Amino acid sequence: MRHLRYIGKPLLLLTLFFSFTANTYADTPNYQLSATMQGPNIPAFGFWVFDTSWVDASAHRYYFSDSSNARVDIFDTDTHQYLNSLSGFTGYHNNSGTKGPDGLLVDDQHRIWAGDGDSTVKVFNQDSLEPITTISTGGKARADELTYDAQDHLLAVTNGSEVPPFVSFIDTQTYQVVSRLSIPGANGIEQPHWDPISQHFLIAIPTTNDHPGGEIAVVDPLTRSLLTTYPLPDACQPSGLASGPGRHLLVGCDGNPVVLDTRNGNVVATISQVSSIDQVWYNSGDRRYYLAAGRDPASPSIGVIDAESLQWLTNIPVAPNSHSVAVDARTNQVYVPEIGQGIDVYCAQ
């Protein structure tokens, strides 16, 4: 009996170890390339300059800010075929401060909004693809990133390359700029984000005079005034923002990304397995965050985070400079523009 007990414990521990290991690997998603979308000069020859992308799951469309070709490209997310483009943008002429198109979104009124390099926002009808209007934000450099508050009929757009940088608020019914806001001490502005739970605009400020790691500016949509700021870790210098379940805000950082509690700005998680983030996306279809870390010199990738547990799941290897990502909530397909390849589509197996 003594010998049986001695043998049984190692066997039990070994069984538990392999059971735990098998469950761990079973829970780790394995993403595989399922399609590559191409079109006229997609990918562009040489160094492909692009910005953000957007999936409208209900319309089965993928939209892409293609600065090298001075247009917004449109693809069918069912067939992965190129459909059309929206033209009339400034393009890229060796100056990122005046390139366009830049930030991009589709609203609940079937309108496409895109920032451009001449400090304008261009608006198109999503169905007819006809231009609706062009709105000047009053600067000299690009109107960059965008976010939309459907409740208050406001679009916030950043002019992060101006001195000083500022945010414009556009009435989406009249297409008029109703106010502008400068953030004190800001050395640039990145992603503005409408948080539907707190009902505030949250704006990524890469660095300020007081906060070298940057901050999140909290703005009231009714008064368009600064309510408070949430300082970030010194290595952060934020870019992309995405709201997840509850009161969580994922912040894409130049260092390791963090998750904040939007009630108080406290850091509730730091993700150490990925860094050098630009665009981020929360996918309600699989309740995961996707982080474009294509500028990570060591291992360019798309980081995948479980939005419930705030645990890192995996990194999808991608080409260098793949700094844009969008995900289809209907199919959970992940869209990543990659230099020299096109727009690659990844699926979890």
C-alpha positions, 0 to 999 in steps of 0.5 A: 500500500505504501508503494501504491500511494507513492506511485499514485501521487506522481501519476495523479500530478502528471495527469493533472499537469497534462489536463491543465496543459491541454486545456490551456492550449485548447483555449488559445486561439489559432488564427490562420490566413483565410484570404487576401484582398487586393484591388487596383494598386492594392497593395501600393507599389513600394512603401504603402502609406495607409491609416485606419480601417472600419468594418460595417458588419450590417452592410457587409463592407470593409472600408480602408484609408488608403493614403498612397492612392488618395482614396477610401477603398471598399471591399465586400466582406462576404466575397472579399472582392474589391468593390469601389473607392471614394476619391478626392483626398490629398494622398501622401506627398512625403509629409505625414502631417498633410496626408489623407485620408486618415481617420474613418468611420461609418455612422448609423445614418449610412454616412461615411466620414473621413479625415483628410490632409487639408484639415477637412472632413469629407462625408459620403453617402454609404449607399450611393457613394456620392459626396455629401459635403466637405467640412473644414476644421480650420487648421493647416494640417490633416484632420486625423482621427474621428469618433461619433456620438449618435446620442448628441449628434456630434462628431469629434475629429482631431488636428493633432499636427497643429501647434497647438493641437485641437479637437473639433466638434461637428454637428452631424445634422447641420455639418457645422463645426460647433466648437473647438477644444485645445488640451492644455500642455498637449504635444499632439492628439491621437484617437478620440473615442466616444464611450457609450457607458460614461457618455463622455468623449475620451481622447488619447493625448500622447504626451503633455508637459505634466505627464510624459507618458500621456493621458486620457482627456475626458470631455463633456459632449454637451459643453464640449469642455474638459472635465478631467484627465487620467495620467498614464504610465510613463512608457504608454504614450497612447494612440488607439482606444476601444471600449470593452465590456463594463467600464473598461477602456483598452489603451493602445500604447507605444509601450505595453497596452493598459486597460483603464476603469473609465470611472476613475482612470485606474489601470486594472490590467497591463498586457506585457506580451505585446507593444508598439500599438496603433489602432485597436478594436473591440469585437463584440462578436467574440468579446476580444480586443485586437491590437495592431502592433505591426510597428513592434521591431522585434515581432510585428503582430496583432495582439488578441486579448480576452476582454472579459478576463483581460488576459492575453490570448495570442499574437498573430504574426503580420508584416512590419508596419501593419498598424491598422486592424478592424474586425467583423462582429458577424463573422469574427474575421480580422482585417489587416492591411499588410505592405507587399501583400494586400489586406489579409483576412485572418480567422480563428480555427 
